[in-house]
């Protein structure tokens, strides 16, 4: 299990990709990955 702090760092990194693209499929994938990271840290999905 990862810490919530580590999860937030990874999600911040992923969010840069989310803002860099306008492709809806890519944004959905970034959101899916962020939720997987949240799940690994025991945080609720968004």
SEFIZA-3560 file (N, C-alpha, C; in Angstrom, 3 decimals):
REM SEFIZA-3560
<numar><xx>0.851</xx><yy>-1.178</yy><zz>0.000</zz><atom>N</atom></numar>
<numar><xx>0.000</xx><yy>0.000</yy><zz>0.000</zz><atom>CA</atom></numar>
<numar><xx>0.893</xx><yy>1.237</yy><zz>0.000</zz><atom>C</atom></numar>
<numar><xx>0.516</xx><yy>2.221</yy><zz>-0.765</zz><atom>N</atom></numar>
<numar><xx>1.306</xx><yy>3.455</yy><zz>-0.814</zz><atom>CA</atom></numar>
<numar><xx>0.677</xx><yy>4.505</yy><zz>0.075</zz><atom>C</atom></numar>
<numar><xx>1.471</xx><yy>5.481</yy><zz>0.443</zz><atom>N</atom></numar>
<numar><xx>0.965</xx><yy>6.545</yy><zz>1.309</zz><atom>CA</atom></numar>
<numar><xx>0.131</xx><yy>7.533</yy><zz>0.488</zz><atom>C</atom></numar>
<numar><xx>-0.747</xx><yy>8.231</yy><zz>1.172</zz><atom>N</atom></numar>
<numar><xx>-1.581</xx><yy>9.232</yy><zz>0.510</zz><atom>CA</atom></numar>
<numar><xx>-0.711</xx><yy>10.338</yy><zz>-0.089</zz><atom>C</atom></numar>
<numar><xx>0.382</xx><yy>10.688</yy><zz>0.575</zz><atom>N</atom></numar>
<numar><xx>1.276</xx><yy>11.731</yy><zz>0.071</zz><atom>CA</atom></numar>
<numar><xx>1.924</xx><yy>11.297</yy><zz>-1.246</zz><atom>C</atom></numar>
<numar><xx>2.373</xx><yy>10.043</yy><zz>-1.310</zz><atom>N</atom></numar>
<numar><xx>2.956</xx><yy>9.539</yy><zz>-2.551</zz><atom>CA</atom></numar>
<numar><xx>1.918</xx><yy>9.499</yy><zz>-3.660</zz><atom>C</atom></numar>
<numar><xx>0.711</xx><yy>9.096</yy><zz>-3.326</zz><atom>N</atom></numar>
<numar><xx>-0.364</xx><yy>9.048</yy><zz>-4.314</zz><atom>CA</atom></numar>
<numar><xx>-0.632</xx><yy>10.433</yy><zz>-4.877</zz><atom>C</atom></numar>
<numar><xx>-0.668</xx><yy>11.430</yy><zz>-4.032</zz><atom>N</atom></numar>
<numar><xx>-0.926</xx><yy>12.798</yy><zz>-4.501</zz><atom>CA</atom></numar>
<numar><xx>0.188</xx><yy>13.294</yy><zz>-5.418</zz><atom>C</atom></numar>
<numar><xx>1.424</xx><yy>12.921</yy><zz>-5.148</zz><atom>N</atom></numar>
<numar><xx>2.545</xx><yy>13.305</yy><zz>-6.025</zz><atom>CA</atom></numar>
<numar><xx>2.378</xx><yy>12.684</yy><zz>-7.408</zz><atom>C</atom></numar>
<numar><xx>2.005</xx><yy>11.409</yy><zz>-7.432</zz><atom>N</atom></numar>
<numar><xx>1.812</xx><yy>10.727</yy><zz>-8.712</zz><atom>CA</atom></numar>
<numar><xx>0.639</xx><yy>11.333</yy><zz>-9.467</zz><atom>C</atom></numar>
<numar><xx>-0.435</xx><yy>11.639</yy><zz>-8.764</zz><atom>N</atom></numar>
<numar><xx>-1.622</xx><yy>12.225</yy><zz>-9.397</zz><atom>CA</atom></numar>
<numar><xx>-1.303</xx><yy>13.607</yy><zz>-9.954</zz><atom>C</atom></numar>
<numar><xx>-0.494</xx><yy>14.382</yy><zz>-9.249</zz><atom>N</atom></numar>
<numar><xx>-0.085</xx><yy>15.691</yy><zz>-9.778</zz><atom>CA</atom></numar>
<numar><xx>0.668</xx><yy>15.520</yy><zz>-11.092</zz><atom>C</atom></numar>
<numar><xx>1.543</xx><yy>14.517</yy><zz>-11.141</zz><atom>N</atom></numar>
<numar><xx>2.284</xx><yy>14.233</yy><zz>-12.360</zz><atom>CA</atom></numar>
<numar><xx>1.320</xx><yy>13.842</yy><zz>-13.485</zz><atom>C</atom></numar>
<numar><xx>0.354</xx><yy>12.991</yy><zz>-13.193</zz><atom>N</atom></numar>
<numar><xx>-0.626</xx><yy>12.567</yy><zz>-14.188</zz><atom>CA</atom></numar>
<numar><xx>-1.479</xx><yy>13.740</yy><zz>-14.669</zz><atom>C</atom></numar>
<numar><xx>-1.790</xx><yy>14.651</yy><zz>-13.770</zz><atom>N</atom></numar>
<numar><xx>-2.653</xx><yy>15.772</yy><zz>-14.148</zz><atom>CA</atom></numar>
<numar><xx>-1.989</xx><yy>16.675</yy><zz>-15.181</zz><atom>C</atom></numar>
<numar><xx>-0.659</xx><yy>16.725</yy><zz>-15.203</zz><atom>N</atom></numar>
<numar><xx>0.033</xx><yy>17.512</yy><zz>-16.225</zz><atom>CA</atom></numar>
<numar><xx>-0.313</xx><yy>16.970</yy><zz>-17.610</zz><atom>C</atom></numar>
<numar><xx>-0.360</xx><yy>15.654</yy><zz>-17.748</zz><atom>N</atom></numar>
<numar><xx>-0.750</xx><yy>15.046</yy><zz>-19.013</zz><atom>CA</atom></numar>
<numar><xx>-2.204</xx><yy>15.315</yy><zz>-19.349</zz><atom>C</atom></numar>
<numar><xx>-3.038</xx><yy>15.331</yy><zz>-18.344</zz><atom>N</atom></numar>
<numar><xx>-4.469</xx><yy>15.605</yy><zz>-18.555</zz><atom>CA</atom></numar>
<numar><xx>-4.654</xx><yy>16.991</yy><zz>-19.151</zz><atom>C</atom></numar>
<numar><xx>-3.927</xx><yy>17.979</yy><zz>-18.617</zz><atom>N</atom></numar>
<numar><xx>-4.054</xx><yy>19.347</yy><zz>-19.113</zz><atom>CA</atom></numar>
<numar><xx>-3.365</xx><yy>19.547</yy><zz>-20.461</zz><atom>C</atom></numar>
<numar><xx>-2.413</xx><yy>18.674</yy><zz>-20.803</zz><atom>N</atom></numar>
<numar><xx>-1.663</xx><yy>18.826</yy><zz>-22.046</zz><atom>CA</atom></numar>
<numar><xx>-2.409</xx><yy>18.299</yy><zz>-23.267</zz><atom>C</atom></numar>
<numar><xx>-3.466</xx><yy>17.546</yy><zz>-23.068</zz><atom>N</atom></numar>
<numar><xx>-4.185</xx><yy>16.965</yy><zz>-24.198</zz><atom>CA</atom></numar>
<numar><xx>-5.636</xx><yy>17.420</yy><zz>-24.211</zz><atom>C</atom></numar>
<numar><xx>-6.198</xx><yy>17.441</yy><zz>-25.407</zz><atom>N</atom></numar>
<numar><xx>-7.630</xx><yy>17.727</yy><zz>-25.533</zz><atom>CA</atom></numar>
<numar><xx>-8.389</xx><yy>16.471</yy><zz>-25.952</zz><atom>C</atom></numar>
<numar><xx>-7.665</xx><yy>15.360</yy><zz>-26.120</zz><atom>N</atom></numar>
<numar><xx>-8.262</xx><yy>14.098</yy><zz>-26.526</zz><atom>CA</atom></numar>
<numar><xx>-9.074</xx><yy>13.503</yy><zz>-25.372</zz><atom>C</atom></numar>
<numar><xx>-10.382</xx><yy>13.342</yy><zz>-25.546</zz><atom>N</atom></numar>
<numar><xx>-11.221</xx><yy>12.817</yy><zz>-24.461</zz><atom>CA</atom></numar>
<numar><xx>-10.812</xx><yy>11.415</yy><zz>-24.004</zz><atom>C</atom></numar>
<numar><xx>-10.378</xx><yy>10.565</yy><zz>-24.934</zz><atom>N</atom></numar>
<numar><xx>-9.966</xx><yy>9.213</yy><zz>-24.554</zz><atom>CA</atom></numar>
<numar><xx>-8.713</xx><yy>9.253</yy><zz>-23.685</zz><atom>C</atom></numar>
<numar><xx>-7.782</xx><yy>10.134</yy><zz>-24.020</zz><atom>N</atom></numar>
<numar><xx>-6.564</xx><yy>10.268</yy><zz>-23.218</zz><atom>CA</atom></numar>
<numar><xx>-6.909</xx><yy>10.805</yy><zz>-21.832</zz><atom>C</atom></numar>
<numar><xx>-7.805</xx><yy>11.764</yy><zz>-21.766</zz><atom>N</atom></numar>
<numar><xx>-8.213</xx><yy>12.308</yy><zz>-20.465</zz><atom>CA</atom></numar>
<numar><xx>-8.895</xx><yy>11.239</yy><zz>-19.621</zz><atom>C</atom></numar>
<numar><xx>-9.721</xx><yy>10.414</yy><zz>-20.249</zz><atom>N</atom></numar>
<numar><xx>-10.365</xx><yy>9.319</yy><zz>-19.518</zz><atom>CA</atom></numar>
<numar><xx>-9.326</xx><yy>8.357</yy><zz>-18.963</zz><atom>C</atom></numar>
<numar><xx>-8.296</xx><yy>8.092</yy><zz>-19.750</zz><atom>N</atom></numar>
<numar><xx>-7.241</xx><yy>7.187</yy><zz>-19.289</zz><atom>CA</atom></numar>
<numar><xx>-6.468</xx><yy>7.804</yy><zz>-18.128</zz><atom>C</atom></numar>
<numar><xx>-6.160</xx><yy>9.086</yy><zz>-18.201</zz><atom>N</atom></numar>
<numar><xx>-5.493</xx><yy>9.760</yy><zz>-17.083</zz><atom>CA</atom></numar>
<numar><xx>-6.354</xx><yy>9.677</yy><zz>-15.821</zz><atom>C</atom></numar>
<numar><xx>-7.664</xx><yy>9.890</yy><zz>-15.971</zz><atom>N</atom></numar>
<numar><xx>-8.571</xx><yy>9.794</yy><zz>-14.821</zz><atom>CA</atom></numar>
<numar><xx>-8.591</xx><yy>8.378</yy><zz>-14.252</zz><atom>C</atom></numar>
<numar><xx>-8.613</xx><yy>7.383</yy><zz>-15.130</zz><atom>N</atom></numar>
<numar><xx>-8.619</xx><yy>5.991</yy><zz>-14.686</zz><atom>CA</atom></numar>
<numar><xx>-7.345</xx><yy>5.670</yy><zz>-13.910</zz><atom>C</atom></numar>
<numar><xx>-6.214</xx><yy>6.103</yy><zz>-14.432</zz><atom>N</atom></numar>
<numar><xx>-4.943</xx><yy>5.858</yy><zz>-13.753</zz><atom>CA</atom></numar>
<numar><xx>-4.893</xx><yy>6.560</yy><zz>-12.400</zz><atom>C</atom></numar>
<numar><xx>-5.375</xx><yy>7.786</yy><zz>-12.346</zz><atom>N</atom></numar>
<numar><xx>-5.389</xx><yy>8.527</yy><zz>-11.079</zz><atom>CA</atom></numar>
<numar><xx>-6.245</xx><yy>7.796</yy><zz>-10.051</zz><atom>C</atom></numar>
<numar><xx>-7.377</xx><yy>7.255</yy><zz>-10.481</zz><atom>N</atom></numar>
<numar><xx>-8.235</xx><yy>6.521</yy><zz>-9.549</zz><atom>CA</atom></numar>
<numar><xx>-7.588</xx><yy>5.215</yy><zz>-9.099</zz><atom>C</atom></numar>
<numar><xx>-6.824</xx><yy>4.575</yy><zz>-9.976</zz><atom>N</atom></numar>
<numar><xx>-6.091</xx><yy>3.369</yy><zz>-9.570</zz><atom>CA</atom></numar>
<numar><xx>-5.040</xx><yy>3.706</yy><zz>-8.514</zz><atom>C</atom></numar>
<numar><xx>-4.373</xx><yy>4.838</yy><zz>-8.685</zz><atom>N</atom></numar>
<numar><xx>-3.387</xx><yy>5.280</yy><zz>-7.702</zz><atom>CA</atom></numar>
<numar><xx>-4.084</xx><yy>5.578</yy><zz>-6.380</zz><atom>C</atom></numar>
<numar><xx>-5.226</xx><yy>6.257</yy><zz>-6.448</zz><atom>N</atom></numar>
<numar><xx>-5.986</xx><yy>6.537</yy><zz>-5.220</zz><atom>CA</atom></numar>
<numar><xx>-6.367</xx><yy>5.235</yy><zz>-4.513</zz><atom>C</atom></numar>
<numar><xx>-6.824</xx><yy>4.267</yy><zz>-5.296</zz><atom>N</atom></numar>
<numar><xx>-7.236</xx><yy>2.980</yy><zz>-4.730</zz><atom>CA</atom></numar>
<numar><xx>-6.047</xx><yy>2.298</yy><zz>-4.045</zz><atom>C</atom></numar>
<numar><xx>-4.872</xx><yy>2.358</yy><zz>-4.673</zz><atom>N</atom></numar>
<numar><xx>-3.681</xx><yy>1.736</yy><zz>-4.100</zz><atom>CA</atom></numar>
<numar><xx>-3.280</xx><yy>2.390</yy><zz>-2.780</zz><atom>C</atom></numar>
<numar><xx>-3.653</xx><yy>3.667</yy><zz>-2.618</zz><atom>N</atom></numar>
<numar><xx>-3.328</xx><yy>4.393</yy><zz>-1.394</zz><atom>CA</atom></numar>
<numar><xx>-4.473</xx><yy>4.346</yy><zz>-0.385</zz><atom>C</atom></numar>
<numar><xx>-5.565</xx><yy>3.666</yy><zz>-0.709</zz><atom>N</atom></numar>
<numar><xx>-6.699</xx><yy>3.591</yy><zz>0.203</zz><atom>CA</atom></numar>
<numar><xx>-7.547</xx><yy>4.855</yy><zz>0.212</zz><atom>C</atom></numar>
<numar><xx>-7.441</xx><yy>5.651</yy><zz>-0.848</zz><atom>N</atom></numar>
<numar><xx>-8.225</xx><yy>6.880</yy><zz>-0.956</zz><atom>CA</atom></numar>
<numar><xx>-9.447</xx><yy>6.634</yy><zz>-1.831</zz><atom>C</atom></numar>
<numar><xx>-10.504</xx><yy>7.414</yy><zz>-1.636</zz><atom>N</atom></numar>
<numar><xx>-11.697</xx><yy>7.238</yy><zz>-2.477</zz><atom>CA</atom></numar>
<numar><xx>-11.451</xx><yy>7.768</yy><zz>-3.889</zz><atom>C</atom></numar>
<numar><xx>-12.049</xx><yy>7.139</yy><zz>-4.897</zz><atom>N</atom></numar>
<numar><xx>-11.918</xx><yy>7.650</yy><zz>-6.283</zz><atom>CA</atom></numar>
<numar><xx>-12.667</xx><yy>8.961</yy><zz>-6.442</zz><atom>C</atom></numar>
<numar><xx>-12.299</xx><yy>9.690</yy><zz>-7.475</zz><atom>N</atom></numar>
<numar><xx>-12.990</xx><yy>10.966</yy><zz>-7.766</zz><atom>CA</atom></numar>
<numar><xx>-13.568</xx><yy>10.944</yy><zz>-9.139</zz><atom>C</atom></numar>
//
